[in-house]
């Protein structure tokens, strides 16, 4: 009766954007988001503090493989 609501699956434009994990060399901060393949613009979506955060991001968007940028 008072269970958790099922959230709608999040989507992204698979033809024009690519999932990317941006990593800072200096601080080690990691941000997951999507990079526009035409313009190179990056849209940050989630701050990644642990492997669990990364797994949740990938699960939410249905991503199997993510590339890293430094």
C-alpha positions in Angstrom: 0.0 0.0 0.0 2.7 2.5 0.9 5.5 1.0 -1.1 8.2 2.8 -3.0 7.1 4.5 -6.2 8.7 3.2 -9.4 10.7 5.9 -11.0 10.7 6.4 -14.8 13.9 5.3 -16.5 16.1 8.3 -17.3 17.1 8.7 -20.9 19.7 10.6 -23.0 20.2 11.2 -26.7 22.3 8.2 -27.7 22.9 9.5 -31.2 24.3 13.0 -30.3 25.8 12.5 -26.8 28.1 10.0 -25.1 28.3 9.1 -21.4 31.6 10.4 -19.9 33.3 10.3 -16.5 35.3 13.5 -16.1 38.2 13.0 -13.6 40.4 15.7 -12.1 44.0 14.9 -12.0 44.7 17.3 -9.1 41.8 16.7 -6.7 40.5 13.2 -7.8 37.0 14.6 -8.2 34.8 12.6 -10.6 31.7 13.9 -12.3 29.5 11.8 -14.6 27.6 13.3 -17.4 27.1 13.5 -21.1 29.3 15.0 -23.8 27.8 16.4 -27.0 29.6 14.7 -29.9 29.2 17.6 -32.3 30.2 20.6 -30.1 32.2 18.8 -27.3 30.1 20.5 -24.6 29.8 18.6 -21.3 26.7 18.4 -19.3 27.3 17.3 -15.7 24.7 15.1 -14.1 26.1 13.5 -11.0 29.0 13.9 -8.6 30.7 10.5 -8.1 32.0 9.9 -4.6 32.2 6.1 -4.7 31.8 3.1 -6.9 28.2 2.8 -5.7 27.4 6.3 -7.1 28.9 5.3 -10.4 27.0 2.0 -10.5 23.7 3.9 -9.7 24.4 6.5 -12.5 25.0 3.7 -15.0 22.0 1.7 -13.9 19.7 4.8 -14.0 20.6 5.6 -17.6 21.1 2.0 -18.8 24.8 2.5 -19.6 27.1 -0.5 -19.9 30.4 1.2 -20.7 31.6 4.7 -19.8 34.8 6.4 -20.9 37.0 8.6 -18.8 38.3 12.1 -19.6 41.1 13.9 -17.7 
